[in-house]
């Protein structure tokens, strides 16, 4: 084997480029025979030349820009939400199977074992739903970064990255460190609060194919901004009506939001489909609901109204909260910004869900 071929094989072993390896290979006899300071200085210069000639592939890259960090955070949140969704679906299948086995278990020892497994599954489900809520909250924050000053973004982004690192390790951030919309000042007006709408009938409409049904709309809340109260007399500037729909095995919450203004969309914009809405309950718990479908605003010049529609697909945990807890505050993201509304009728959603379930 020739001298050059030996040097090329040596370059592969030491991880150097062939050109650099050939120079170093030729220096090996010289390195073994160095005796004077002059020779040492000459060798140092040649080694420095080799180091400079080596491709700079191992040099550290420039630190990511703020935009790149934001994009990476959104990507991490998206992956985490997908993972939580898959785990929740698998969780529901396991729980359903366990409930089936539990119903047929006669022996007490087997029953106790199954109950223990079920309790473990329920704890895991609670952990996953809490994680999902936090991730949706972080996604909401991340999508508002382009409209905020860099100093504020950097502070929030650093906290968000730390929270994501903690979630990657299987833990949850301390809840108090999370942004809580319920602690912020929201839009308020003169609203009356009702524990329930006494005597409200339960009306359910069925589709011709028998696979879909929906409750009638019921007023959920109304709102008039304080600065508009002197201009709007005898009616609220905005009201929100709610109903539930069931299609096969899926359940949806649909809202119809009516503004008594033909030009409402000029100042509120439209419902932002990329940001989840939030419902805060009287017991200080909350859920996030991601828009499933958003319709274009319908403006009626004759009535002077603008109507918006939005649907939210619900999972089992969402329906559990809505049926058992009293909604206190609803936060919806318009393209003009978030709006926070106080709920007028606290039990409407729970009553509508009960109506939907009991309908034949």
MARVO-194530 format. One record per residue (C-alpha): residue number from 0; residue in three letters; x, y, z. Coordinates in steps of 0.001 Angstrom, whole numbers, padded with zeros to 6 digits. Each point is the difference from the previous one (the first is absolute). Last residue first. Layout:
% MARVO-194530
- NUM_ALA_X_Y_Z
...
//
This chain:
% MARVO-194530
- 359_UNK_-085344_010127_022515
- 358_UNK_001016_003213_001750
- 357_UNK_001499_-000549_003447
- 356_UNK_003551_000669_-001098
- 355_UNK_-000822_003199_-001913
- 354_UNK_-002088_001442_002848
- 353_UNK_002725_-000782_002521
- 352_UNK_002490_001793_-002248
- 351_UNK_-002343_002988_-000279
- 350_UNK_-000445_000189_003772
- 349_UNK_003759_-000074_000607
- 348_UNK_000570_002696_-002609
- 347_UNK_-002741_002278_001375
- 346_UNK_000941_-000279_003672
- 345_UNK_001797_003315_000545
- 344_UNK_-002287_002295_-001947
- 343_UNK_001703_003365_-000456
- 342_UNK_003617_-001023_-000552
- 341_UNK_002517_002819_000245
- 340_UNK_001805_000647_-003266
- 339_UNK_003697_000234_-000787
- 338_UNK_001058_001281_-003405
- 337_UNK_003330_-000856_-001616
- 336_UNK_001411_002024_-002921
- 335_UNK_-001070_001572_-003329
- 334_UNK_000084_-003417_-001702
- 333_UNK_-002470_-001049_002682
- 332_UNK_001064_-002338_002770
- 331_UNK_-002759_-001115_002348
- 330_UNK_000104_-000085_003785
- 329_UNK_-003065_-001265_001894
- 328_UNK_-000409_000633_003730
- 327_UNK_-002075_-001683_002735
- 326_UNK_-001037_-003421_-001283
- 325_UNK_-001623_-002154_002681
- 324_UNK_001580_-003437_000269
- 323_UNK_-001440_-003498_-000384
- 322_UNK_-001265_-000211_-003598
- 321_UNK_002620_002292_-001550
- 320_UNK_002878_-001614_001908
- 319_UNK_-001019_-003551_-000934
- 318_UNK_-000667_001093_-003573
- 317_UNK_003563_001326_-000358
- 316_UNK_001367_-003219_001532
- 315_UNK_-001826_-002208_-002489
- 314_UNK_001096_001955_-003051
- 313_UNK_-001699_002998_-001533
- 312_UNK_000185_001407_-003534
- 311_UNK_-000427_003773_000048
- 310_UNK_-002226_001736_-002556
- 309_UNK_-000071_003708_-000886
- 308_UNK_-002703_002226_-001490
- 307_UNK_000010_003808_-000400
- 306_UNK_-003013_002259_-000670
- 305_UNK_000014_003693_-000904
- 304_UNK_-003213_001978_000505
- 303_UNK_-001626_003109_-001492
- 302_UNK_-003285_-001849_-000490
- 301_UNK_-000284_000994_-003680
- 300_UNK_003738_000227_-000594
- 299_UNK_000546_-003592_001065
- 298_UNK_003676_-000856_000301
- 297_UNK_001068_-003644_000187
- 296_UNK_003516_-000561_001342
- 295_UNK_001847_-002899_-001633
- 294_UNK_-000335_-003301_001807
- 293_UNK_002559_-001485_002398
- 292_UNK_000414_-003771_000390
- 291_UNK_001885_-002103_002549
- 290_UNK_001074_002873_002241
- 289_UNK_002262_-001278_002807
- 288_UNK_-001599_-000090_003451
- 287_UNK_002121_000708_003075
- 286_UNK_-001187_-001021_003455
- 285_UNK_-000104_001712_003389
- 284_UNK_000007_-000630_003750
- 283_UNK_-000617_002900_002394
- 282_UNK_-003003_-001678_001740
- 281_UNK_-002280_002541_-001752
- 280_UNK_001129_-001210_-003417
- 279_UNK_002269_001611_-002593
- 278_UNK_-000709_-000774_-003665
- 277_UNK_002773_000633_-002522
- 276_UNK_000014_000382_-003766
- 275_UNK_002854_-001529_-001974
- 274_UNK_001991_002009_-002564
- 273_UNK_000441_-000907_-003674
- 272_UNK_-003642_000506_-001003
- 271_UNK_000072_003739_000861
- 270_UNK_-003624_001151_000081
- 269_UNK_-000401_002972_-002334
- 268_UNK_000848_003703_000095
- 267_UNK_-001282_001640_003163
- 266_UNK_000020_003544_-001472
- 265_UNK_-001194_-000358_-003594
- 264_UNK_-001767_-003279_000809
- 263_UNK_-002546_001923_002068
- 262_UNK_-001035_002248_-002932
- 261_UNK_-003640_-001105_-000247
- 260_UNK_-000369_000438_003746
- 259_UNK_-002190_-001854_002460
- 258_UNK_002664_-002684_000329
- 257_UNK_-001117_-003657_000090
- 256_UNK_002291_-002834_001053
- 255_UNK_-001260_-003497_-000808
- 254_UNK_002020_-002586_001883
- 253_UNK_000215_-003701_-000775
- 252_UNK_001268_-002592_002481
- 251_UNK_000696_-003276_-001776
- 250_UNK_-000401_-003695_000823
- 249_UNK_001443_-002881_-002031
- 248_UNK_-001256_-003597_000132
- 247_UNK_-002440_000196_-002932
- 246_UNK_-000552_003734_-000353
- 245_UNK_-001103_001683_003213
- 244_UNK_-000639_003718_000142
- 243_UNK_-000089_002276_003042
- 242_UNK_-001454_003521_000133
- 241_UNK_001113_003456_001044
- 240_UNK_-001165_003587_-000485
- 239_UNK_002249_003026_000448
- 238_UNK_-001306_003555_000196
- 237_UNK_001546_003287_-001077
- 236_UNK_-001024_003669_000218
- 235_UNK_-002683_-000842_002519
- 234_UNK_-003521_001364_-000462
- 233_UNK_-002316_002709_001357
- 232_UNK_002457_002813_-000549
- 231_UNK_003311_-000177_-001833
- 230_UNK_001734_003385_-000326
- 229_UNK_000244_000753_003741
- 228_UNK_001277_-003544_000663
- 227_UNK_002725_000186_-002632
- 226_UNK_002864_001246_002218
- 225_UNK_-000861_-002623_002617
- 224_UNK_000361_-002860_-002526
- 223_UNK_-003243_-001903_-000460
- 222_UNK_000011_-003750_000475
- 221_UNK_-002342_-002964_-000097
- 220_UNK_000353_-003531_001312
- 219_UNK_-001113_-003586_-000668
- 218_UNK_-003260_000451_-001901
- 217_UNK_-001367_-003395_-001026
- 216_UNK_000118_-001482_-003499
- 215_UNK_-002061_-003161_-000490
- 214_UNK_001733_-003302_000630
- 213_UNK_001510_-001994_-002827
- 212_UNK_-000311_-003479_-001472
- 211_UNK_001860_-002009_-002605
- 210_UNK_-000036_-003626_-001125
- 209_UNK_-003777_-000359_-000396
- 208_UNK_000215_000347_-003796
- 207_UNK_-002674_002737_000031
- 206_UNK_001969_002068_002531
- 205_UNK_-001423_000341_003496
- 204_UNK_-000846_003262_001803
- 203_UNK_000080_000196_003791
- 202_UNK_-002067_002315_002165
- 201_UNK_000315_000003_003780
- 200_UNK_-002257_002810_001214
- 199_UNK_001310_002848_002187
- 198_UNK_-002282_000081_003075
- 197_UNK_002463_001835_002189
- 196_UNK_003127_001206_-001823
- 195_UNK_002560_-000851_002613
- 194_UNK_002291_001631_002550
- 193_UNK_-000595_003327_-001706
- 192_UNK_002485_002860_-000176
- 191_UNK_-000953_003463_-001247
- 190_UNK_002578_001807_-002086
- 189_UNK_000999_003654_000012
- 188_UNK_003306_-000020_-001833
- 187_UNK_003450_-001479_000280
- 186_UNK_002898_-000665_-002338
- 185_UNK_002756_-001854_001790
- 184_UNK_002558_000830_002656
- 183_UNK_002488_-002813_000343
- 182_UNK_000075_-002648_002719
- 181_UNK_-002404_-002262_-001896
- 180_UNK_002376_000045_-002955
- 179_UNK_002537_-001933_002024
- 178_UNK_003543_-000057_-001362
- 177_UNK_001838_-002998_001383
- 176_UNK_002485_000345_002848
- 175_UNK_-002733_-000670_002555
- 174_UNK_-000537_-003422_-001582
- 173_UNK_003517_-001200_000819
- 172_UNK_001265_-001582_-003188
- 171_UNK_-000953_-003638_-000671
- 170_UNK_002348_-002977_000020
- 169_UNK_000813_-002765_-002484
- 168_UNK_003525_001159_-000911
- 167_UNK_-001282_001525_-003247
- 166_UNK_-002479_001969_002106
- 165_UNK_002857_001612_001947
- 164_UNK_001784_000934_-003235
- 163_UNK_-003281_001494_-001276
- 162_UNK_-000355_002073_003180
- 161_UNK_003578_001282_-000313
- 160_UNK_-000635_000945_-003638
- 159_UNK_-003188_001855_001004
- 158_UNK_001782_001943_002757
- 157_UNK_002693_001109_-002450
- 156_UNK_-002662_000856_-002568
- 155_UNK_-001908_002171_002461
- 154_UNK_003039_002109_000879
- 153_UNK_001200_000190_-003592
- 152_UNK_-003455_000969_-001251
- 151_UNK_-000303_002859_002491
- 150_UNK_003361_001467_-001032
- 149_UNK_-000788_-000581_-003686
- 148_UNK_-003160_002131_000107
- 147_UNK_-003290_-001837_-000750
- 146_UNK_-001977_-000541_-003211
- 145_UNK_002155_-002821_-001420
- 144_UNK_-000186_-001745_003419
- 143_UNK_-003794_-000514_-000089
- 142_UNK_000245_-003449_-001562
- 141_UNK_002377_-001124_002744
- 140_UNK_-002412_001025_002774
- 139_UNK_-002901_-002003_-001450
- 138_UNK_002324_-002973_-000486
- 137_UNK_001050_000295_003651
- 136_UNK_-003640_-000155_001116
- 135_UNK_-000626_-002980_-002245
- 134_UNK_003025_-001727_001539
- 133_UNK_-001219_000735_003535
- 132_UNK_-003466_-001371_-000738
- 131_UNK_001507_-003119_-001580
- 130_UNK_002214_-000606_003027
- 129_UNK_-002988_000273_002326
- 128_UNK_-001910_-002433_-002214
- 127_UNK_002939_-002430_000010
- 126_UNK_000413_000089_003794
- 125_UNK_-003743_-000562_000527
- 124_UNK_000148_-002972_-002388
- 123_UNK_002965_-001474_001896
- 122_UNK_-001903_000288_003287
- 121_UNK_-003024_-001675_-001609
- 120_UNK_002173_-002836_-001308
- 119_UNK_001486_-000614_003462
- 118_UNK_-003475_-000070_001539
- 117_UNK_-001064_-002512_-002648
- 116_UNK_002949_-002260_000806
- 115_UNK_-000885_000098_003695
- 114_UNK_-003657_-000720_-000756
- 113_UNK_001069_-002975_-002119
- 112_UNK_002075_-001421_002845
- 111_UNK_-002828_000511_002489
- 110_UNK_-002466_-001753_-002313
- 109_UNK_002343_-002938_-000525
- 108_UNK_000328_-000450_003772
- 107_UNK_-003771_000436_000448
- 106_UNK_-000875_-002723_-002502
- 105_UNK_-002963_000733_-002278
- 104_UNK_001539_001995_-002859
- 103_UNK_-002462_000560_-002849
- 102_UNK_-000404_003784_000375
- 101_UNK_003728_000352_000662
- 100_UNK_000859_-001589_-003339
- 99_UNK_-002167_002541_-001842
- 98_UNK_001334_002908_002100
- 97_UNK_003553_-001138_-000771
- 96_UNK_-000680_-000041_-003733
- 95_UNK_-001486_003497_000100
- 94_UNK_002950_001275_002046
- 93_UNK_002553_-001529_-002390
- 92_UNK_-001777_001494_-003043
- 91_UNK_-000165_003403_001714
- 90_UNK_003707_-000106_000795
- 89_UNK_000924_-000857_-003587
- 88_UNK_-001879_003106_-001130
- 87_UNK_001646_002053_002743
- 86_UNK_003472_-001256_-000994
- 85_UNK_-000570_000946_-003624
- 84_UNK_-001196_003495_000950
- 83_UNK_002913_000493_002410
- 82_UNK_002464_-000896_-002771
- 81_UNK_-001626_002383_-002467
- 80_UNK_000053_002767_002625
- 79_UNK_003709_-000646_000690
- 78_UNK_000851_000142_-003709
- 77_UNK_-001858_003312_-000362
- 76_UNK_001621_001466_003127
- 75_UNK_003457_-000954_-001296
- 74_UNK_-000755_001589_-003378
- 73_UNK_-001290_003184_001655
- 72_UNK_003186_000179_002105
- 71_UNK_002159_-000548_-003108
- 70_UNK_-001784_002798_-001861
- 69_UNK_000467_002358_002969
- 68_UNK_003696_-000896_000244
- 67_UNK_000448_000560_-003749
- 66_UNK_-001698_003415_000216
- 65_UNK_002245_000990_002912
- 64_UNK_003085_-000953_-001983
- 63_UNK_001877_-003217_000644
- 62_UNK_003610_000264_001235
- 61_UNK_002584_-000127_-002825
- 60_UNK_001411_-003448_-000636
- 59_UNK_002912_-001464_001958
- 58_UNK_002967_-001066_-002075
- 57_UNK_000137_-003698_-000843
- 56_UNK_-000487_000484_-003731
- 55_UNK_002823_002540_-000218
- 54_UNK_001930_-001906_-002666
- 53_UNK_003648_-000614_001029
- 52_UNK_002389_002465_-001689
- 51_UNK_000375_002134_003122
- 50_UNK_000972_-003036_002089
- 49_UNK_002482_-001111_-002636
- 48_UNK_001634_003462_-000107
- 47_UNK_000312_-000022_003799
- 46_UNK_001722_-003420_-000250
- 45_UNK_002486_001442_-002542
- 44_UNK_000769_002982_002216
- 43_UNK_000532_-002235_003024
- 42_UNK_002364_-002245_-002006
- 41_UNK_002175_002968_-000955
- 40_UNK_000166_001155_003618
- 39_UNK_001016_-003509_001171
- 38_UNK_002659_-000207_-002726
- 37_UNK_001484_003333_001091
- 36_UNK_-000070_-001117_003631
- 35_UNK_002260_-002923_-000935
- 34_UNK_-000200_-003797_000258
- 33_UNK_-003037_-001169_-001967
- 32_UNK_000544_-003464_-001528
- 31_UNK_-003299_-001772_000778
- 30_UNK_-002035_003026_-001011
- 29_UNK_001789_000062_-003380
- 28_UNK_-000930_-003639_-000707
- 27_UNK_-003668_000810_000830
- 26_UNK_-000116_003213_-002034
- 25_UNK_-000832_-001794_-003252
- 24_UNK_-003040_-001520_001651
- 23_UNK_-001075_003400_001324
- 22_UNK_000092_001487_-003503
- 21_UNK_-001806_-003001_-001520
- 20_UNK_-002617_000090_002776
- 19_UNK_-000797_003654_-000699
- 18_UNK_-000648_-000708_-003701
- 17_UNK_-001988_-003193_000766
- 16_UNK_-002334_001812_002474
- 15_UNK_000355_-001029_003633
- 14_UNK_-002008_-002552_002017
- 13_UNK_003014_-001727_001616
- 12_UNK_-000760_-003442_-001444
- 11_UNK_-001061_001215_-003439
- 10_UNK_003138_002135_-000285
- 9_UNK_002162_-003063_000856
- 8_UNK_-001440_-001842_-003005
- 7_UNK_000895_002990_-002182
- 6_UNK_003559_000053_001424
- 5_UNK_000482_-003683_-000742
- 4_UNK_-001161_000542_-003583
- 3_UNK_002541_002839_-000413
- 2_UNK_002886_-002132_001291
- 1_UNK_-000787_-002861_-002399
- 0_UNK_-001420_-003408_001029
//
